[in-house]
Amino acid sequence: MFFLKNKRFNKSLKILIILFSFLIIFTSIISAAGISLGASKSEVIKVLGEPDSLSSNTWWYGSSRISFRNGKVDSYSQGSVDLKIKLKVSNDRVPEFINLESNKEDVIKILGAPNSLSSNTWWYGSSRISFRNNKVNSYSKGSVDLKIKLIPKIEKDKKDILNIDLGSSKSEVLYILGEPDSLSSNTWWYGSSRISFRNDKVNSYSKGSVDLKIKLKVSNDRVPEFINLESNKEDVIKILGAPNSLSSNTWWYGSSRISFRNNKVNSYSKGSVDLKIKLIPKIEKDKKDILNIDLGSSKSEVLYILGEPDSLSSNTWWYGSSRISFRNDKVNSYSKGSVDLKISIDPNGEYLNPDDSYGVSNNYYSYNGKEYSIREEENKFSVNVYPISNTDSTKINNIEEDNLESYTIKDYYQNEYSSAAENGSYYGEISNETGRPKTVYVNGYFRKDGTYVRSHYRSKPK
């Protein structure tokens, strides 16, 4: 009764009810409006309240994230808390599909607000759309249908094409294979298969889980039987067909590789696919009985003795893990490995001219069934020993300037053989002339006619 008779109280109560109703309506309006890109921090607080954790530019609501730039919402990622994202768009037409001419507003109209967003990359589940200059320029299909529809512009006279070739246009690829699963401006993916473009034309590809319908054009003239270093790209296609993956100058058949230079085969590596390689050595008649390779042997001689290498570049040939390298088409270095290179060691001293390819002198010698080289580097001599056994390795000893008279040579197991002089003779070597050990060291010297006599060991006179 008191409340009903007290007019002042009733009036105050009505005002409170009106204010409370207005507050509810206002809060509902704010909530309905949601958060958009460019919203201020205070607007975010009005909609979502205070964040669970916060740094100056990143706020977390549960596992949901909002990031700011210059105090405005710049990116977000939806997680356990609904961020009430509502991106503003105009009320005009709604496109049916997304293509490479679609802008950000078109994407929002078709797919709604993304689950996570940075300025130029939007995620819908595991599906991604990226933008450049406000236009779709790449995408990757995932858990959410992106409503992509790319329409090829194909000429009437090409509507019967069935295969893709190097030089095919993007429209031709699209016409034959349909929309790719993921796309950037120059690379399209169909499953794990890839096609790459240059100037909007196919210039490389890699076959994977999807048949790319590749067919490389060749002429209808003769089909070579084998591939050699004179073969061109068309010859290789005729013999082996289209490669599994291809760039302009490197083609892969399984794990086997062929590379080209100036449209000619210049290197290869044998792998899982037989490359049909056949290299024929040009050998002189008087050398057809040669059995071994020496420094200075020609490529034809190496080919005649060892056959085609497992992998080859212009100056390096591999037989298993064994290597032979050439300079001016002559053997100038090698490394013994899993395959016997049939190297013959000259037992009579120096057998290779100095190698100055690295700007230093490198003299090769042999002694006592071993090979070694002496390389002068500034004020030191590096001595490298090459044991005949494939299991041995090279041991390098640096000899200081104050001990240039002789060089202590050790193998991989640190067995000291002797001190070797410049001509390959060594302390204790039995002289063929005297039958006595060589124990006297003679320094190198120049004769009057200007010729140089290398340092050497000789036996003592009786």
C-alpha positions as CSV (number, residue, x, y, z in Angstrom):
1,M,0.0,0.0,0.0
2,F,2.8,2.3,0.9
3,F,4.4,1.7,-2.5
4,L,1.2,2.4,-4.4
5,K,0.5,5.6,-2.4
6,N,4.0,6.9,-2.7
7,K,3.9,8.7,-6.0
8,R,7.5,9.9,-5.8
9,F,8.7,6.3,-5.4
10,N,6.6,5.0,-8.2
11,K,8.0,7.7,-10.5
12,S,11.6,6.8,-9.6
13,L,10.9,3.1,-10.1
14,K,9.5,3.8,-13.6
15,I,12.6,5.8,-14.5
16,L,14.9,2.9,-13.3
17,I,12.9,0.4,-15.3
18,I,13.2,2.5,-18.4
19,L,17.0,3.0,-17.9
20,F,17.5,-0.7,-17.4
21,S,15.5,-1.6,-20.5
22,F,17.5,1.0,-22.5
23,L,20.8,-0.5,-21.2
24,I,19.6,-4.0,-22.3
25,I,18.6,-2.8,-25.7
26,F,21.9,-0.8,-26.1
27,T,24.0,-3.9,-25.1
28,S,22.0,-6.0,-27.6
29,I,22.7,-3.5,-30.3
30,I,26.4,-3.5,-29.6
31,S,26.5,-7.3,-29.5
32,A,24.6,-7.6,-32.7
33,A,27.0,-5.1,-34.4
34,G,29.9,-7.3,-33.6
35,I,33.6,-6.5,-34.1
36,S,35.0,-5.5,-37.5
37,L,38.4,-4.8,-38.9
38,G,39.4,-1.3,-37.7
39,A,37.5,-1.5,-34.4
40,S,39.1,0.2,-31.5
41,K,40.3,-1.5,-28.3
42,S,37.4,0.2,-26.4
43,E,34.9,-1.1,-28.9
44,V,36.3,-4.6,-28.5
45,I,35.9,-4.3,-24.7
46,K,32.3,-3.2,-25.1
47,V,31.5,-6.3,-27.1
48,L,33.7,-9.0,-25.4
49,G,34.7,-7.5,-22.1
50,E,38.3,-7.6,-20.8
51,P,40.6,-10.2,-22.3
52,D,41.9,-13.2,-20.4
53,S,45.5,-12.3,-21.3
54,L,46.9,-9.2,-23.0
55,S,50.0,-7.7,-24.5
56,S,50.1,-4.2,-26.0
57,N,49.0,-5.4,-29.5
58,T,47.5,-8.9,-28.9
59,W,44.5,-9.8,-26.8
60,W,43.4,-13.4,-25.9
61,Y,39.9,-14.6,-25.1
62,G,40.5,-18.3,-24.3
63,S,42.3,-19.6,-27.4
64,S,40.8,-16.9,-29.6
65,R,43.1,-14.0,-30.5
66,I,42.6,-10.4,-31.6
67,S,45.6,-8.3,-32.8
68,F,45.8,-4.6,-33.2
69,R,47.8,-2.2,-35.3
70,N,47.9,1.5,-34.3
71,G,45.1,0.7,-31.8
72,K,42.8,-0.8,-34.4
73,V,41.8,-4.5,-35.0
74,D,44.2,-5.7,-37.7
75,S,43.9,-9.5,-37.5
76,Y,42.2,-12.2,-35.5
77,S,41.9,-16.0,-35.1
78,Q,38.7,-17.7,-33.8
79,G,39.2,-20.2,-31.1
80,S,37.3,-21.4,-28.0
81,V,35.5,-18.0,-27.6
82,D,33.3,-16.5,-30.2
83,L,34.9,-13.2,-31.1
84,K,31.6,-11.9,-32.6
85,I,33.3,-10.9,-35.8
86,K,31.2,-9.1,-38.3
87,L,32.9,-7.8,-41.4
88,K,31.2,-4.9,-43.2
89,V,30.1,-5.3,-46.8
90,S,27.8,-3.4,-49.1
91,N,24.2,-4.5,-49.8
92,D,24.6,-4.9,-53.6
93,R,24.8,-8.2,-55.5
94,V,26.2,-11.4,-54.0
95,P,28.5,-13.3,-56.5
96,E,27.9,-17.0,-56.9
97,F,31.6,-18.1,-57.1
98,I,35.1,-16.9,-56.3
99,N,37.7,-16.5,-59.0
100,L,40.9,-14.6,-59.5
101,E,39.1,-11.3,-60.0
102,S,37.2,-11.6,-56.7
103,N,38.0,-9.0,-54.1
104,K,37.8,-9.3,-50.3
105,E,34.2,-8.1,-50.1
106,D,33.1,-10.7,-52.7
107,V,34.8,-13.4,-50.6
108,I,33.0,-12.2,-47.4
109,K,29.6,-12.2,-49.2
110,I,30.1,-15.8,-50.4
111,L,31.9,-17.4,-47.4
112,G,31.3,-15.1,-44.5
113,A,33.9,-14.0,-42.1
114,P,37.0,-16.2,-42.1
115,N,38.0,-18.2,-39.0
116,S,41.3,-16.4,-38.9
117,L,42.6,-13.4,-40.8
118,S,45.6,-11.3,-41.4
119,S,45.5,-8.4,-43.8
120,N,46.2,-10.5,-46.9
121,T,45.7,-14.1,-45.9
122,W,42.3,-15.5,-44.8
123,W,41.7,-19.0,-43.4
124,Y,38.4,-21.0,-43.5
125,G,39.2,-24.1,-41.5
126,S,42.3,-25.5,-43.3
127,S,41.4,-23.8,-46.5
128,R,43.3,-20.6,-47.4
129,I,42.7,-17.6,-49.6
130,S,45.4,-14.9,-50.1
131,F,45.0,-11.5,-51.7
132,R,47.2,-9.0,-53.6
133,N,46.0,-5.5,-54.3
134,N,42.6,-6.6,-52.8
135,K,42.2,-9.4,-55.4
136,V,42.5,-13.1,-54.9
137,N,45.9,-14.2,-56.1
138,S,46.3,-17.6,-54.5
139,Y,44.4,-20.2,-52.6
140,S,44.6,-23.7,-51.1
141,K,41.6,-26.0,-50.8
142,G,41.2,-27.7,-47.5
143,S,38.3,-28.6,-45.1
144,V,36.0,-25.8,-46.3
145,D,34.7,-25.5,-49.8
146,L,36.0,-22.2,-51.1
147,K,33.4,-22.0,-53.9
148,I,36.2,-21.6,-56.5
149,K,35.2,-21.5,-60.1
150,L,37.8,-20.6,-62.7
151,I,36.6,-20.5,-66.3
152,P,39.2,-21.1,-69.1
153,K,39.3,-18.8,-72.1
154,I,39.9,-21.3,-74.8
155,E,40.1,-20.8,-78.5
156,K,37.6,-22.7,-80.7
157,D,40.4,-24.6,-82.6
158,K,41.8,-25.9,-79.3
159,K,38.7,-27.3,-77.8
160,D,39.8,-30.8,-78.8
161,I,43.1,-30.7,-77.0
162,L,43.7,-33.6,-74.6
163,N,47.3,-33.1,-73.4
164,I,49.5,-30.5,-71.9
165,D,52.9,-29.6,-73.3
166,L,55.7,-27.2,-72.5
167,G,54.4,-23.8,-73.6
168,S,50.7,-24.7,-72.9
169,S,48.8,-21.7,-71.5
170,K,47.1,-21.5,-68.1
171,S,43.7,-21.6,-69.9
172,E,44.7,-24.8,-71.7
173,V,45.8,-26.4,-68.4
174,L,42.6,-25.3,-66.7
175,Y,40.5,-26.6,-69.7
176,I,42.2,-30.1,-69.5
177,L,42.7,-30.5,-65.7
178,G,40.1,-28.2,-64.1
179,E,40.7,-26.0,-61.1
180,P,43.9,-26.8,-59.2
181,D,43.8,-27.8,-55.5
182,S,46.1,-25.0,-54.7
183,L,47.3,-22.1,-56.7
184,S,49.7,-19.2,-56.7
185,S,50.4,-16.9,-59.6
186,N,53.0,-19.2,-61.2
187,T,52.6,-22.6,-59.5
188,W,49.5,-24.8,-59.6
189,W,49.1,-28.0,-57.6
190,Y,46.9,-31.0,-58.4
191,G,47.3,-33.3,-55.4
192,S,51.1,-33.7,-55.1
193,S,51.5,-33.0,-58.8
194,R,52.8,-29.6,-59.8
195,I,52.8,-27.4,-62.9
196,S,54.8,-24.1,-63.0
197,F,54.5,-21.3,-65.4
198,R,56.7,-18.5,-66.8
199,N,55.0,-15.7,-68.7
200,D,51.8,-17.7,-68.3
201,K,53.2,-20.7,-70.2
202,V,54.0,-24.1,-68.8
203,N,57.8,-24.2,-68.3
204,S,58.2,-27.0,-65.7
205,Y,56.2,-29.7,-63.9
206,S,56.5,-32.6,-61.5
207,K,54.3,-35.7,-61.7
208,G,52.7,-36.8,-58.4
209,S,49.4,-38.3,-57.3
210,V,47.4,-36.7,-60.2
211,D,47.9,-37.5,-63.9
212,L,48.9,-34.2,-65.5
213,K,48.2,-35.5,-69.0
214,I,51.6,-34.5,-70.1
215,K,52.6,-35.2,-73.7
216,L,55.7,-33.5,-75.1
217,K,55.7,-33.0,-78.9
218,V,58.4,-34.5,-81.0
219,S,58.9,-34.9,-84.8
220,N,58.0,-38.2,-86.5
221,D,61.5,-38.9,-87.9
222,R,64.0,-41.5,-86.7
223,V,64.0,-42.7,-83.1
224,P,67.6,-43.1,-81.8
225,E,68.4,-46.4,-80.0
226,F,70.5,-44.9,-77.2
227,I,71.3,-41.6,-75.5
228,N,74.8,-40.0,-75.6
229,L,76.4,-36.6,-75.1
230,E,75.2,-35.5,-78.6
231,S,71.6,-36.3,-77.9
232,N,69.1,-33.4,-77.7
233,K,65.9,-33.0,-75.8
234,E,63.8,-34.5,-78.6
235,D,66.0,-37.6,-78.8
236,V,65.6,-38.1,-75.0
237,I,61.8,-37.8,-75.3
238,K,61.7,-40.3,-78.2
239,I,63.7,-42.9,-76.2
240,L,62.4,-42.4,-72.6
241,G,59.1,-40.5,-73.0
242,A,58.1,-37.5,-71.0
243,P,60.1,-37.2,-67.7
244,N,58.4,-37.5,-64.3
245,S,59.5,-34.0,-63.4
246,L,61.1,-31.3,-65.5
247,S,62.6,-27.9,-65.4
248,S,64.0,-26.2,-68.5
249,N,67.4,-27.9,-68.3
250,T,67.1,-30.8,-65.8
251,W,64.8,-33.7,-66.3
252,W,64.1,-36.5,-63.8
253,Y,63.0,-40.1,-64.6
254,G,62.3,-41.5,-61.1
255,S,65.6,-40.9,-59.3
256,S,67.6,-40.8,-62.6
257,R,68.5,-37.4,-63.9
258,I,69.5,-35.9,-67.3
259,S,70.7,-32.3,-67.6
260,F,71.1,-30.3,-70.8
261,R,73.2,-27.4,-72.0
262,N,72.5,-25.7,-75.3
263,N,69.9,-28.4,-75.9
264,K,72.5,-31.2,-75.6
265,V,72.9,-33.8,-72.8
266,N,75.9,-32.5,-70.8
267,S,75.4,-34.5,-67.5
268,Y,73.4,-37.4,-66.1
269,S,73.0,-39.5,-63.0
270,K,71.8,-43.1,-63.2
271,G,69.1,-44.0,-60.7
272,S,65.9,-46.1,-60.6
273,V,65.2,-45.7,-64.3
274,D,67.5,-47.0,-67.1
275,L,68.5,-43.9,-69.0
276,K,69.6,-46.0,-72.1
277,I,73.0,-44.3,-72.0
278,K,75.6,-45.6,-74.4
279,L,78.9,-43.8,-74.8
280,I,81.3,-45.1,-77.4
281,P,85.0,-44.4,-76.8
282,K,87.2,-43.2,-79.7
283,I,90.3,-45.1,-79.1
284,E,93.4,-45.3,-81.2
285,K,94.5,-48.7,-82.5
286,D,97.8,-48.7,-80.7
287,K,96.0,-48.1,-77.3
288,K,93.5,-50.9,-77.5
289,D,95.6,-53.1,-75.2
290,I,95.7,-50.5,-72.4
291,L,94.5,-51.9,-69.1
292,N,95.0,-49.0,-66.6
293,I,94.3,-45.4,-66.2
294,D,97.0,-42.8,-65.3
295,L,97.0,-39.1,-64.7
296,G,96.8,-37.6,-68.3
297,S,94.6,-40.4,-69.6
298,S,91.9,-39.2,-72.0
299,K,88.2,-39.4,-71.5
300,S,88.0,-42.0,-74.3
301,E,90.7,-44.1,-72.6
302,V,88.8,-44.0,-69.3
303,L,85.6,-44.9,-71.1
304,Y,87.3,-47.7,-72.9
305,I,88.7,-49.2,-69.6
306,L,85.8,-48.6,-67.2
307,G,82.7,-48.2,-69.4
308,E,80.0,-45.5,-68.9
309,P,80.1,-43.8,-65.5
310,D,77.2,-44.0,-63.1
311,S,77.0,-40.2,-63.1
312,L,78.7,-37.7,-65.3
313,S,79.2,-33.9,-65.6
314,S,81.5,-32.3,-68.2
315,N,84.6,-32.6,-66.0
316,T,83.7,-35.2,-63.2
317,W,82.8,-38.8,-63.7
318,W,81.6,-41.1,-60.9
319,Y,81.8,-44.9,-60.7
320,G,79.9,-45.7,-57.5
321,S,81.6,-43.6,-54.9
322,S,84.9,-43.5,-56.9
323,R,85.6,-40.3,-58.8
324,I,87.7,-39.2,-61.8
325,S,88.1,-35.5,-62.7
326,F,89.4,-34.1,-65.9
327,R,91.1,-30.9,-67.0
328,N,91.3,-30.2,-70.7
329,D,89.7,-33.6,-71.2
330,K,92.7,-35.3,-69.4
331,V,92.6,-37.1,-66.0
332,N,94.0,-34.7,-63.5
333,S,92.6,-36.0,-60.2
334,Y,90.7,-39.0,-58.8
335,S,89.3,-40.4,-55.6
336,K,89.2,-44.2,-55.0
337,G,85.9,-45.5,-53.6
338,S,83.6,-48.5,-54.1
339,V,84.7,-49.2,-57.7
340,D,88.3,-50.1,-58.8
341,L,89.4,-47.3,-61.1
342,K,92.3,-49.4,-62.4
343,I,94.7,-46.6,-61.6
344,S,98.3,-47.4,-62.6
345,I,101.1,-45.7,-60.5
346,D,104.3,-44.8,-62.3
347,P,107.1,-46.1,-60.0
348,N,109.7,-43.8,-61.4
349,G,109.2,-40.4,-59.8
350,E,107.2,-37.5,-61.0
351,Y,104.5,-38.2,-63.5
352,L,102.3,-35.1,-63.7
353,N,103.1,-31.5,-64.5
354,P,102.4,-29.0,-61.7
355,D,98.7,-28.3,-61.3
356,D,98.2,-24.5,-60.9
357,S,94.4,-24.6,-61.2
358,Y,94.1,-23.3,-57.6
359,G,96.9,-20.7,-58.0
360,V,99.5,-23.0,-56.4
361,S,102.0,-25.5,-57.6
362,N,101.1,-29.1,-57.1
363,N,103.7,-31.7,-57.9
364,Y,102.8,-35.4,-57.9
365,Y,105.2,-38.2,-57.2
366,S,105.2,-41.9,-56.4
367,Y,107.5,-43.9,-54.2
368,N,107.6,-47.2,-52.4
369,G,104.2,-48.2,-53.9
370,K,102.6,-45.0,-52.7
371,E,101.5,-41.8,-54.3
372,Y,102.0,-38.4,-52.8
373,S,101.8,-34.7,-53.8
374,I,103.6,-31.7,-52.6
375,R,101.7,-28.4,-52.8
376,E,103.5,-25.1,-51.9
377,E,101.2,-22.8,-50.0
378,E,102.8,-19.5,-48.9
379,N,105.7,-20.7,-46.6
380,K,104.5,-24.2,-46.1
381,F,104.5,-27.4,-48.1
382,S,101.4,-29.6,-47.8
383,V,102.2,-33.3,-48.3
384,N,99.3,-35.5,-49.3
385,V,99.7,-39.3,-49.3
386,Y,97.4,-41.5,-51.3
387,P,97.7,-45.1,-50.1
388,I,96.8,-47.8,-52.6
389,S,94.3,-49.5,-50.3
390,N,90.8,-48.3,-50.8
391,T,90.2,-48.3,-47.0
392,D,93.0,-45.9,-46.4
393,S,92.5,-42.2,-46.4
394,T,94.7,-39.2,-47.1
395,K,96.9,-37.8,-44.3
396,I,98.2,-34.2,-44.7
397,N,101.2,-33.0,-42.9
398,N,102.3,-29.4,-43.0
399,I,106.1,-28.9,-43.1
400,E,107.3,-25.6,-41.7
401,E,109.6,-23.4,-43.7
402,D,112.7,-24.2,-41.5
403,N,112.5,-27.9,-42.5
404,L,112.2,-27.8,-46.2
405,E,115.1,-30.2,-46.9
406,S,112.9,-33.3,-46.6
407,Y,109.3,-34.1,-46.0
408,T,108.1,-36.7,-43.5
409,I,105.4,-38.8,-45.2
410,K,102.8,-40.7,-43.1
411,D,99.8,-42.7,-44.1
412,Y,96.4,-42.7,-42.5
413,Y,97.6,-45.0,-39.7
414,Q,100.6,-42.7,-38.9
415,N,103.2,-45.2,-40.2
416,E,106.2,-43.2,-41.0
417,Y,107.8,-44.4,-44.3
418,S,110.7,-42.1,-44.8
419,S,111.8,-38.6,-45.8
420,A,111.2,-38.0,-49.5
421,A,113.1,-35.6,-51.6
422,E,111.8,-33.7,-54.6
423,N,112.6,-36.4,-57.1
424,G,110.8,-39.0,-55.1
425,S,113.8,-40.7,-53.7
426,Y,113.8,-41.3,-49.9
427,Y,116.1,-42.0,-47.1
428,G,117.1,-45.7,-47.0
429,E,116.0,-46.4,-50.5
430,I,118.2,-49.1,-52.2
431,S,120.1,-47.6,-55.1
432,N,119.7,-49.5,-58.4
433,E,123.2,-48.4,-59.3
434,T,125.2,-49.2,-56.2
435,G,123.0,-51.6,-54.4
436,R,123.5,-49.6,-51.2
437,P,120.9,-47.6,-49.2
438,K,120.6,-43.9,-50.1
439,T,121.4,-41.9,-46.9
440,V,123.0,-38.7,-48.3
441,Y,120.6,-35.9,-49.0
442,V,121.5,-33.5,-51.9
443,N,119.8,-30.1,-52.1
444,G,118.2,-29.1,-55.3
445,Y,120.4,-26.8,-57.5
446,F,120.7,-25.2,-60.9
447,R,123.3,-26.2,-63.5
448,K,125.2,-23.7,-65.5
449,D,122.8,-24.2,-68.5
450,G,119.9,-23.2,-66.2
451,T,118.3,-26.6,-65.8
452,Y,117.2,-27.4,-62.3
453,V,118.3,-30.6,-60.5
454,R,115.7,-31.6,-57.9
455,S,116.8,-32.5,-54.4
456,H,117.5,-36.2,-54.0
457,Y,119.0,-38.9,-51.9
458,R,122.1,-40.9,-53.0
459,S,124.1,-43.6,-51.4
460,K,127.4,-42.9,-49.6
461,P,130.6,-43.4,-51.7
462,K,132.8,-46.3,-50.6
